[in-house]
């Protein structure tokens, strides 16, 4: 029997790259660089979105 692949919807705001590390340019005392971790607010860091029919609204 053929296996059906599960279709995952990639977040359209981040294109699946949900978390980014941004280097500020400054350094710590030990010489490592200061980095900020930023997550996509649309998918909350998962990289995928929930299909519209699955989302429940209301009670």
mmCIF file as Biopython writes it, N, C-alpha, C and O atoms, coordinates in Angstrom:
data_model
#
loop_
_atom_site.group_PDB
_atom_site.id
_atom_site.type_symbol
_atom_site.label_atom_id
_atom_site.label_alt_id
_atom_site.label_comp_id
_atom_site.label_asym_id
_atom_site.label_entity_id
_atom_site.label_seq_id
_atom_site.pdbx_PDB_ins_code
_atom_site.Cartn_x
_atom_site.Cartn_y
_atom_site.Cartn_z
_atom_site.occupancy
_atom_site.B_iso_or_equiv
_atom_site.auth_seq_id
_atom_site.auth_asym_id
_atom_site.pdbx_PDB_model_num
ATOM 1   N N  . UNK A ? 1  ? 0.845   -1.175 0.000  1.0 0.0 1  A 1 
ATOM 2   C CA . UNK A ? 1  ? 0.000   0.000  0.000  1.0 0.0 1  A 1 
ATOM 3   C C  . UNK A ? 1  ? 0.893   1.242  0.000  1.0 0.0 1  A 1 
ATOM 4   O O  . UNK A ? 1  ? 1.868   1.312  0.749  1.0 0.0 1  A 1 
ATOM 5   N N  . UNK A ? 2  ? 0.561   2.204  -0.829 1.0 0.0 2  A 1 
ATOM 6   C CA . UNK A ? 2  ? 1.351   3.434  -0.834 1.0 0.0 2  A 1 
ATOM 7   C C  . UNK A ? 2  ? 1.066   4.263  0.415  1.0 0.0 2  A 1 
ATOM 8   O O  . UNK A ? 2  ? -0.064  4.318  0.900  1.0 0.0 2  A 1 
ATOM 9   N N  . UNK A ? 3  ? 2.091   4.890  0.910  1.0 0.0 3  A 1 
ATOM 10  C CA . UNK A ? 3  ? 1.960   5.754  2.083  1.0 0.0 3  A 1 
ATOM 11  C C  . UNK A ? 3  ? 1.710   7.181  1.601  1.0 0.0 3  A 1 
ATOM 12  O O  . UNK A ? 3  ? 2.399   7.676  0.708  1.0 0.0 3  A 1 
ATOM 13  N N  . UNK A ? 4  ? 0.737   7.820  2.192  1.0 0.0 4  A 1 
ATOM 14  C CA . UNK A ? 4  ? 0.443   9.199  1.838  1.0 0.0 4  A 1 
ATOM 15  C C  . UNK A ? 4  ? 1.221   10.121 2.767  1.0 0.0 4  A 1 
ATOM 16  O O  . UNK A ? 4  ? 1.173   9.983  3.990  1.0 0.0 4  A 1 
ATOM 17  N N  . UNK A ? 5  ? 1.927   11.050 2.171  1.0 0.0 5  A 1 
ATOM 18  C CA . UNK A ? 5  ? 2.692   12.013 2.966  1.0 0.0 5  A 1 
ATOM 19  C C  . UNK A ? 5  ? 1.741   13.056 3.535  1.0 0.0 5  A 1 
ATOM 20  O O  . UNK A ? 5  ? 0.820   13.514 2.860  1.0 0.0 5  A 1 
ATOM 21  N N  . UNK A ? 6  ? 1.981   13.419 4.779  1.0 0.0 6  A 1 
ATOM 22  C CA . UNK A ? 6  ? 1.163   14.433 5.423  1.0 0.0 6  A 1 
ATOM 23  C C  . UNK A ? 6  ? 1.561   15.799 4.884  1.0 0.0 6  A 1 
ATOM 24  O O  . UNK A ? 6  ? 2.741   16.148 4.882  1.0 0.0 6  A 1 
ATOM 25  N N  . UNK A ? 7  ? 0.606   16.554 4.438  1.0 0.0 7  A 1 
ATOM 26  C CA . UNK A ? 7  ? 0.885   17.874 3.894  1.0 0.0 7  A 1 
ATOM 27  C C  . UNK A ? 7  ? 0.943   18.869 5.045  1.0 0.0 7  A 1 
ATOM 28  O O  . UNK A ? 7  ? -0.034  19.057 5.769  1.0 0.0 7  A 1 
ATOM 29  N N  . UNK A ? 8  ? 2.094   19.500 5.202  1.0 0.0 8  A 1 
ATOM 30  C CA . UNK A ? 8  ? 2.234   20.527 6.226  1.0 0.0 8  A 1 
ATOM 31  C C  . UNK A ? 8  ? 2.237   21.877 5.531  1.0 0.0 8  A 1 
ATOM 32  O O  . UNK A ? 8  ? 2.901   22.066 4.511  1.0 0.0 8  A 1 
ATOM 33  N N  . UNK A ? 9  ? 1.506   22.787 6.081  1.0 0.0 9  A 1 
ATOM 34  C CA . UNK A ? 9  ? 1.449   24.122 5.510  1.0 0.0 9  A 1 
ATOM 35  C C  . UNK A ? 9  ? 2.553   24.968 6.123  1.0 0.0 9  A 1 
ATOM 36  O O  . UNK A ? 9  ? 2.626   25.135 7.340  1.0 0.0 9  A 1 
ATOM 37  N N  . UNK A ? 10 ? 3.399   25.492 5.270  1.0 0.0 10 A 1 
ATOM 38  C CA . UNK A ? 10 ? 4.499   26.332 5.715  1.0 0.0 10 A 1 
ATOM 39  C C  . UNK A ? 10 ? 3.954   27.730 5.974  1.0 0.0 10 A 1 
ATOM 40  O O  . UNK A ? 10 ? 3.143   28.246 5.205  1.0 0.0 10 A 1 
ATOM 41  N N  . UNK A ? 11 ? 4.402   28.328 7.052  1.0 0.0 11 A 1 
ATOM 42  C CA . UNK A ? 11 ? 3.971   29.677 7.420  1.0 0.0 11 A 1 
ATOM 43  C C  . UNK A ? 11 ? 4.339   30.645 6.307  1.0 0.0 11 A 1 
ATOM 44  O O  . UNK A ? 11 ? 5.489   30.666 5.868  1.0 0.0 11 A 1 
ATOM 45  N N  . UNK A ? 12 ? 3.398   31.435 5.848  1.0 0.0 12 A 1 
ATOM 46  C CA . UNK A ? 12 ? 3.672   32.356 4.746  1.0 0.0 12 A 1 
ATOM 47  C C  . UNK A ? 12 ? 4.443   33.592 5.191  1.0 0.0 12 A 1 
ATOM 48  O O  . UNK A ? 12 ? 5.004   34.299 4.354  1.0 0.0 12 A 1 
ATOM 49  N N  . UNK A ? 13 ? 4.481   33.865 6.485  1.0 0.0 13 A 1 
ATOM 50  C CA . UNK A ? 13 ? 5.221   35.036 6.964  1.0 0.0 13 A 1 
ATOM 51  C C  . UNK A ? 13 ? 6.718   34.759 7.094  1.0 0.0 13 A 1 
ATOM 52  O O  . UNK A ? 13 ? 7.532   35.646 6.837  1.0 0.0 13 A 1 
ATOM 53  N N  . UNK A ? 14 ? 7.089   33.541 7.488  1.0 0.0 14 A 1 
ATOM 54  C CA . UNK A ? 14 ? 8.511   33.244 7.703  1.0 0.0 14 A 1 
ATOM 55  C C  . UNK A ? 14 ? 9.055   32.189 6.740  1.0 0.0 14 A 1 
ATOM 56  O O  . UNK A ? 14 ? 10.244  31.878 6.799  1.0 0.0 14 A 1 
ATOM 57  N N  . UNK A ? 15 ? 8.233   31.631 5.860  1.0 0.0 15 A 1 
ATOM 58  C CA . UNK A ? 15 ? 8.625   30.594 4.896  1.0 0.0 15 A 1 
ATOM 59  C C  . UNK A ? 15 ? 9.251   29.372 5.548  1.0 0.0 15 A 1 
ATOM 60  O O  . UNK A ? 15 ? 10.115  28.728 4.951  1.0 0.0 15 A 1 
ATOM 61  N N  . UNK A ? 16 ? 8.827   29.044 6.768  1.0 0.0 16 A 1 
ATOM 62  C CA . UNK A ? 16 ? 9.312   27.850 7.457  1.0 0.0 16 A 1 
ATOM 63  C C  . UNK A ? 16 ? 10.535  28.078 8.315  1.0 0.0 16 A 1 
ATOM 64  O O  . UNK A ? 16 ? 10.924  27.190 9.074  1.0 0.0 16 A 1 
ATOM 65  N N  . UNK A ? 17 ? 11.157  29.249 8.218  1.0 0.0 17 A 1 
ATOM 66  C CA . UNK A ? 17 ? 12.306  29.584 9.060  1.0 0.0 17 A 1 
ATOM 67  C C  . UNK A ? 17 ? 11.783  30.396 10.226 1.0 0.0 17 A 1 
ATOM 68  O O  . UNK A ? 17 ? 11.839  31.626 10.207 1.0 0.0 17 A 1 
ATOM 69  N N  . UNK A ? 18 ? 11.279  29.719 11.234 1.0 0.0 18 A 1 
ATOM 70  C CA . UNK A ? 18 ? 10.522  30.373 12.294 1.0 0.0 18 A 1 
ATOM 71  C C  . UNK A ? 18 ? 11.374  31.083 13.333 1.0 0.0 18 A 1 
ATOM 72  O O  . UNK A ? 18 ? 10.892  32.002 13.994 1.0 0.0 18 A 1 
ATOM 73  N N  . UNK A ? 19 ? 12.616  30.683 13.492 1.0 0.0 19 A 1 
ATOM 74  C CA . UNK A ? 19 ? 13.486  31.292 14.490 1.0 0.0 19 A 1 
ATOM 75  C C  . UNK A ? 19 ? 14.750  31.795 13.815 1.0 0.0 19 A 1 
ATOM 76  O O  . UNK A ? 19 ? 15.354  31.092 13.005 1.0 0.0 19 A 1 
ATOM 77  N N  . UNK A ? 20 ? 15.145  33.010 14.149 1.0 0.0 20 A 1 
ATOM 78  C CA . UNK A ? 20 ? 16.368  33.596 13.597 1.0 0.0 20 A 1 
ATOM 79  C C  . UNK A ? 20 ? 17.258  34.056 14.736 1.0 0.0 20 A 1 
ATOM 80  O O  . UNK A ? 20 ? 16.771  34.527 15.764 1.0 0.0 20 A 1 
ATOM 81  N N  . UNK A ? 21 ? 18.547  33.921 14.555 1.0 0.0 21 A 1 
ATOM 82  C CA . UNK A ? 21 ? 19.523  34.426 15.519 1.0 0.0 21 A 1 
ATOM 83  C C  . UNK A ? 21 ? 20.174  35.663 14.902 1.0 0.0 21 A 1 
ATOM 84  O O  . UNK A ? 21 ? 20.777  35.581 13.832 1.0 0.0 21 A 1 
ATOM 85  N N  . UNK A ? 22 ? 20.056  36.792 15.569 1.0 0.0 22 A 1 
ATOM 86  C CA . UNK A ? 22 ? 20.579  38.049 15.063 1.0 0.0 22 A 1 
ATOM 87  C C  . UNK A ? 22 ? 21.758  38.463 15.936 1.0 0.0 22 A 1 
ATOM 88  O O  . UNK A ? 22 ? 21.642  38.536 17.159 1.0 0.0 22 A 1 
ATOM 89  N N  . UNK A ? 23 ? 22.889  38.732 15.296 1.0 0.0 23 A 1 
ATOM 90  C CA . UNK A ? 23 ? 24.075  39.181 16.014 1.0 0.0 23 A 1 
ATOM 91  C C  . UNK A ? 23 ? 24.047  40.696 16.099 1.0 0.0 23 A 1 
ATOM 92  O O  . UNK A ? 23 ? 23.868  41.369 15.084 1.0 0.0 23 A 1 
ATOM 93  N N  . UNK A ? 24 ? 24.224  41.245 17.301 1.0 0.0 24 A 1 
ATOM 94  C CA . UNK A ? 24 ? 24.148  42.692 17.477 1.0 0.0 24 A 1 
ATOM 95  C C  . UNK A ? 24 ? 25.462  43.392 17.179 1.0 0.0 24 A 1 
ATOM 96  O O  . UNK A ? 24 ? 25.467  44.605 16.969 1.0 0.0 24 A 1 
ATOM 97  N N  . UNK A ? 25 ? 26.567  42.677 17.153 1.0 0.0 25 A 1 
ATOM 98  C CA . UNK A ? 25 ? 27.865  43.280 16.881 1.0 0.0 25 A 1 
ATOM 99  C C  . UNK A ? 25 ? 28.678  43.531 18.138 1.0 0.0 25 A 1 
ATOM 100 O O  . UNK A ? 25 ? 29.901  43.649 18.064 1.0 0.0 25 A 1 
ATOM 101 N N  . UNK A ? 26 ? 28.034  43.613 19.279 1.0 0.0 26 A 1 
ATOM 102 C CA . UNK A ? 26 ? 28.779  43.796 20.520 1.0 0.0 26 A 1 
ATOM 103 C C  . UNK A ? 26 ? 29.231  42.436 21.042 1.0 0.0 26 A 1 
ATOM 104 O O  . UNK A ? 26 ? 28.728  41.393 20.622 1.0 0.0 26 A 1 
ATOM 105 N N  . UNK A ? 27 ? 30.193  42.469 21.969 1.0 0.0 27 A 1 
ATOM 106 C CA . UNK A ? 27 ? 30.740  41.218 22.497 1.0 0.0 27 A 1 
ATOM 107 C C  . UNK A ? 27 ? 30.620  41.171 24.016 1.0 0.0 27 A 1 
ATOM 108 O O  . UNK A ? 27 ? 30.606  42.200 24.693 1.0 0.0 27 A 1 
ATOM 109 N N  . UNK A ? 28 ? 30.534  39.943 24.532 1.0 0.0 28 A 1 
ATOM 110 C CA . UNK A ? 28 ? 30.592  39.709 25.967 1.0 0.0 28 A 1 
ATOM 111 C C  . UNK A ? 28 ? 32.040  39.829 26.421 1.0 0.0 28 A 1 
ATOM 112 O O  . UNK A ? 28 ? 32.942  39.963 25.594 1.0 0.0 28 A 1 
ATOM 113 N N  . UNK A ? 29 ? 32.267  39.780 27.730 1.0 0.0 29 A 1 
ATOM 114 C CA . UNK A ? 29 ? 33.631  39.873 28.258 1.0 0.0 29 A 1 
ATOM 115 C C  . UNK A ? 29 ? 34.509  38.692 27.833 1.0 0.0 29 A 1 
ATOM 116 O O  . UNK A ? 29 ? 35.728  38.826 27.721 1.0 0.0 29 A 1 
ATOM 117 N N  . UNK A ? 30 ? 33.878  37.533 27.599 1.0 0.0 30 A 1 
ATOM 118 C CA . UNK A ? 30 ? 34.671  36.367 27.194 1.0 0.0 30 A 1 
ATOM 119 C C  . UNK A ? 30 ? 34.937  36.314 25.694 1.0 0.0 30 A 1 
ATOM 120 O O  . UNK A ? 30 ? 35.573  35.373 25.219 1.0 0.0 30 A 1 
ATOM 121 N N  . UNK A ? 31 ? 34.469  37.296 24.944 1.0 0.0 31 A 1 
ATOM 122 C CA . UNK A ? 31 ? 34.748  37.376 23.513 1.0 0.0 31 A 1 
ATOM 123 C C  . UNK A ? 31 ? 33.638  36.868 22.615 1.0 0.0 31 A 1 
ATOM 124 O O  . UNK A ? 31 ? 33.712  37.056 21.401 1.0 0.0 31 A 1 
ATOM 125 N N  . UNK A ? 32 ? 32.613  36.232 23.160 1.0 0.0 32 A 1 
ATOM 126 C CA . UNK A ? 32 ? 31.515  35.757 22.329 1.0 0.0 32 A 1 
ATOM 127 C C  . UNK A ? 32 ? 30.600  36.919 21.967 1.0 0.0 32 A 1 
ATOM 128 O O  . UNK A ? 32 ? 30.508  37.905 22.698 1.0 0.0 32 A 1 
ATOM 129 N N  . UNK A ? 33 ? 29.941  36.790 20.851 1.0 0.0 33 A 1 
ATOM 130 C CA . UNK A ? 33 ? 29.060  37.860 20.384 1.0 0.0 33 A 1 
ATOM 131 C C  . UNK A ? 33 ? 27.683  37.787 21.035 1.0 0.0 33 A 1 
ATOM 132 O O  . UNK A ? 33 ? 27.202  36.705 21.373 1.0 0.0 33 A 1 
ATOM 133 N N  . UNK A ? 34 ? 27.059  38.942 21.208 1.0 0.0 34 A 1 
ATOM 134 C CA . UNK A ? 34 ? 25.712  39.018 21.756 1.0 0.0 34 A 1 
ATOM 135 C C  . UNK A ? 34 ? 24.730  38.697 20.621 1.0 0.0 34 A 1 
ATOM 136 O O  . UNK A ? 34 ? 24.767  39.333 19.568 1.0 0.0 34 A 1 
ATOM 137 N N  . UNK A ? 35 ? 23.858  37.713 20.839 1.0 0.0 35 A 1 
ATOM 138 C CA . UNK A ? 35 ? 22.872  37.352 19.823 1.0 0.0 35 A 1 
ATOM 139 C C  . UNK A ? 35 ? 21.472  37.421 20.421 1.0 0.0 35 A 1 
ATOM 140 O O  . UNK A ? 35 ? 21.277  37.202 21.616 1.0 0.0 35 A 1 
ATOM 141 N N  . UNK A ? 36 ? 20.511  37.727 19.570 1.0 0.0 36 A 1 
ATOM 142 C CA . UNK A ? 36 ? 19.100  37.765 19.949 1.0 0.0 36 A 1 
ATOM 143 C C  . UNK A ? 36 ? 18.374  36.677 19.179 1.0 0.0 36 A 1 
ATOM 144 O O  . UNK A ? 36 ? 18.601  36.508 17.980 1.0 0.0 36 A 1 
ATOM 145 N N  . UNK A ? 37 ? 17.505  35.937 19.853 1.0 0.0 37 A 1 
ATOM 146 C CA . UNK A ? 37 ? 16.669  34.942 19.179 1.0 0.0 37 A 1 
ATOM 147 C C  . UNK A ? 37 ? 15.300  35.550 18.955 1.0 0.0 37 A 1 
ATOM 148 O O  . UNK A ? 37 ? 14.652  36.011 19.894 1.0 0.0 37 A 1 
ATOM 149 N N  . UNK A ? 38 ? 14.864  35.547 17.707 1.0 0.0 38 A 1 
ATOM 150 C CA . UNK A ? 38 ? 13.574  36.132 17.335 1.0 0.0 38 A 1 
ATOM 151 C C  . UNK A ? 38 ? 12.729  35.040 16.700 1.0 0.0 38 A 1 
ATOM 152 O O  . UNK A ? 38 ? 13.185  34.352 15.787 1.0 0.0 38 A 1 
ATOM 153 N N  . UNK A ? 39 ? 11.493  34.876 17.179 1.0 0.0 39 A 1 
ATOM 154 C CA . UNK A ? 39 ? 10.580  33.888 16.604 1.0 0.0 39 A 1 
ATOM 155 C C  . UNK A ? 39 ? 9.472   34.588 15.827 1.0 0.0 39 A 1 
ATOM 156 O O  . UNK A ? 39 ? 9.132   35.738 16.105 1.0 0.0 39 A 1 
ATOM 157 N N  . UNK A ? 40 ? 8.926   33.893 14.869 1.0 0.0 40 A 1 
ATOM 158 C CA . UNK A ? 40 ? 7.859   34.422 14.027 1.0 0.0 40 A 1 
ATOM 159 C C  . UNK A ? 40 ? 6.582   34.577 14.865 1.0 0.0 40 A 1 
ATOM 160 O O  . UNK A ? 40 ? 6.146   33.616 15.497 1.0 0.0 40 A 1 
ATOM 161 N N  . UNK A ? 41 ? 5.983   35.766 14.878 1.0 0.0 41 A 1 
ATOM 162 C CA . UNK A ? 41 ? 4.761   35.947 15.671 1.0 0.0 41 A 1 
ATOM 163 C C  . UNK A ? 41 ? 3.532   35.270 15.064 1.0 0.0 41 A 1 
ATOM 164 O O  . UNK A ? 41 ? 2.570   34.987 15.778 1.0 0.0 41 A 1 
ATOM 165 N N  . UNK A ? 42 ? 3.553   35.010 13.763 1.0 0.0 42 A 1 
ATOM 166 C CA . UNK A ? 42 ? 2.386   34.403 13.120 1.0 0.0 42 A 1 
ATOM 167 C C  . UNK A ? 42 ? 2.240   32.924 13.478 1.0 0.0 42 A 1 
ATOM 168 O O  . UNK A ? 42 ? 1.139   32.460 13.772 1.0 0.0 42 A 1 
ATOM 169 N N  . UNK A ? 43 ? 3.356   32.184 13.453 1.0 0.0 43 A 1 
ATOM 170 C CA . UNK A ? 43 ? 3.290   30.742 13.731 1.0 0.0 43 A 1 
ATOM 171 C C  . UNK A ? 43 ? 3.830   30.391 15.110 1.0 0.0 43 A 1 
ATOM 172 O O  . UNK A ? 43 ? 3.846   29.222 15.495 1.0 0.0 43 A 1 
ATOM 173 N N  . UNK A ? 44 ? 4.271   31.398 15.852 1.0 0.0 44 A 1 
ATOM 174 C CA . UNK A ? 44 ? 4.808   31.229 17.209 1.0 0.0 44 A 1 
ATOM 175 C C  . UNK A ? 44 ? 5.991   30.270 17.270 1.0 0.0 44 A 1 
ATOM 176 O O  . UNK A ? 44 ? 6.139   29.513 18.230 1.0 0.0 44 A 1 
ATOM 177 N N  . UNK A ? 45 ? 6.824   30.308 16.246 1.0 0.0 45 A 1 
ATOM 178 C CA . UNK A ? 45 ? 8.054   29.530 16.249 1.0 0.0 45 A 1 
ATOM 179 C C  . UNK A ? 45 ? 7.945   28.111 15.751 1.0 0.0 45 A 1 
ATOM 180 O O  . UNK A ? 45 ? 8.921   27.367 15.846 1.0 0.0 45 A 1 
ATOM 181 N N  . UNK A ? 46 ? 6.812   27.695 15.226 1.0 0.0 46 A 1 
ATOM 182 C CA . UNK A ? 46 ? 6.682   26.319 14.749 1.0 0.0 46 A 1 
ATOM 183 C C  . UNK A ? 46 ? 7.070   26.173 13.284 1.0 0.0 46 A 1 
ATOM 184 O O  . UNK A ? 46 ? 7.527   25.104 12.880 1.0 0.0 46 A 1 
ATOM 185 N N  . UNK A ? 47 ? 6.901   27.216 12.477 1.0 0.0 47 A 1 
ATOM 186 C CA . UNK A ? 47 ? 7.227   27.148 11.057 1.0 0.0 47 A 1 
ATOM 187 C C  . UNK A ? 47 ? 6.097   26.651 10.191 1.0 0.0 47 A 1 
ATOM 188 O O  . UNK A ? 47 ? 6.185   26.696 8.964  1.0 0.0 47 A 1 
ATOM 189 N N  . UNK A ? 48 ? 5.025   26.173 10.822 1.0 0.0 48 A 1 
ATOM 190 C CA . UNK A ? 48 ? 3.868   25.691 10.074 1.0 0.0 48 A 1 
ATOM 191 C C  . UNK A ? 48 ? 2.609   26.394 10.561 1.0 0.0 48 A 1 
ATOM 192 O O  . UNK A ? 48 ? 2.581   26.952 11.658 1.0 0.0 48 A 1 
ATOM 193 N N  . UNK A ? 49 ? 1.592   26.361 9.752  1.0 0.0 49 A 1 
ATOM 194 C CA . UNK A ? 49 ? 0.315   26.945 10.131 1.0 0.0 49 A 1 
ATOM 195 C C  . UNK A ? 49 ? -0.741  25.843 10.157 1.0 0.0 49 A 1 
ATOM 196 O O  . UNK A ? 49 ? -0.579  24.797 9.529  1.0 0.0 49 A 1 
ATOM 197 N N  . UNK A ? 50 ? -1.792  26.087 10.873 1.0 0.0 50 A 1 
ATOM 198 C CA . UNK A ? 50 ? -2.900  25.142 10.981 1.0 0.0 50 A 1 
ATOM 199 C C  . UNK A ? 50 ? -3.861  25.420 9.832  1.0 0.0 50 A 1 
ATOM 200 O O  . UNK A ? 50 ? -4.196  26.581 9.598  1.0 0.0 50 A 1 
ATOM 201 N N  . UNK A ? 51 ? -4.324  24.389 9.098  1.0 0.0 51 A 1 
ATOM 202 C CA . UNK A ? 51 ? -5.306  24.637 8.048  1.0 0.0 51 A 1 
ATOM 203 C C  . UNK A ? 51 ? -6.549  25.339 8.599  1.0 0.0 51 A 1 
ATOM 204 O O  . UNK A ? 51 ? -6.939  25.117 9.745  1.0 0.0 51 A 1 
ATOM 205 N N  . UNK A ? 52 ? -7.157  26.173 7.786  1.0 0.0 52 A 1 
ATOM 206 C CA . UNK A ? 52 ? -8.270  27.003 8.223  1.0 0.0 52 A 1 
ATOM 207 C C  . UNK A ? 52 ? -9.464  26.185 8.717  1.0 0.0 52 A 1 
ATOM 208 O O  . UNK A ? 52 ? -10.184 26.637 9.607  1.0 0.0 52 A 1 
ATOM 209 N N  . UNK A ? 53 ? -9.687  25.007 8.168  1.0 0.0 53 A 1 
ATOM 210 C CA . UNK A ? 53 ? -10.821 24.190 8.577  1.0 0.0 53 A 1 
ATOM 211 C C  . UNK A ? 53 ? -10.638 23.537 9.942  1.0 0.0 53 A 1 
ATOM 212 O O  . UNK A ? 53 ? -11.616 23.082 10.535 1.0 0.0 53 A 1 
ATOM 213 N N  . UNK A ? 54 ? -9.418  23.481 10.453 1.0 0.0 54 A 1 
ATOM 214 C CA . UNK A ? 54 ? -9.129  22.794 11.707 1.0 0.0 54 A 1 
ATOM 215 C C  . UNK A ? 54 ? -9.272  23.739 12.900 1.0 0.0 54 A 1 
ATOM 216 O O  . UNK A ? 54 ? -9.542  23.295 14.016 1.0 0.0 54 A 1 
ATOM 217 N N  . UNK A ? 55 ? -9.094  25.016 12.671 1.0 0.0 55 A 1 
ATOM 218 C CA . UNK A ? 55 ? -9.135  25.991 13.760 1.0 0.0 55 A 1 
ATOM 219 C C  . UNK A ? 55 ? -10.542 26.116 14.288 1.0 0.0 55 A 1 
ATOM 220 O O  . UNK A ? 55 ? -11.491 26.288 13.523 1.0 0.0 55 A 1 
ATOM 221 N N  . UNK A ? 56 ? -10.680 26.026 15.621 1.0 0.0 56 A 1 
ATOM 222 C CA . UNK A ? 56 ? -12.001 26.183 16.226 1.0 0.0 56 A 1 
ATOM 223 C C  . UNK A ? 56 ? -12.111 27.591 16.776 1.0 0.0 56 A 1 
ATOM 224 O O  . UNK A ? 56 ? -11.175 28.121 17.375 1.0 0.0 56 A 1 
ATOM 225 N N  . UNK A ? 57 ? -13.251 28.172 16.565 1.0 0.0 57 A 1 
ATOM 226 C CA . UNK A ? 57 ? -13.505 29.528 17.086 1.0 0.0 57 A 1 
ATOM 227 C C  . UNK A ? 57 ? -14.692 29.485 18.033 1.0 0.0 57 A 1 
ATOM 228 O O  . UNK A ? 57 ? -15.566 28.626 17.913 1.0 0.0 57 A 1 
ATOM 229 N N  . UNK A ? 58 ? -14.715 30.393 18.950 1.0 0.0 58 A 1 
ATOM 230 C CA . UNK A ? 58 ? -15.844 30.441 19.884 1.0 0.0 58 A 1 
ATOM 231 C C  . UNK A ? 58 ? -15.686 29.491 21.025 1.0 0.0 58 A 1 
ATOM 232 O O  . UNK A ? 58 ? -14.570 29.230 21.474 1.0 0.0 58 A 1 
ATOM 233 N N  . UNK A ? 59 ? -16.798 28.964 21.508 1.0 0.0 59 A 1 
ATOM 234 C CA . UNK A ? 59 ? -16.795 28.074 22.660 1.0 0.0 59 A 1 
ATOM 235 C C  . UNK A ? 59 ? -16.369 26.748 22.250 1.0 0.0 59 A 1 
ATOM 236 O O  . UNK A ? 59 ? -16.296 25.840 23.077 1.0 0.0 59 A 1 
#
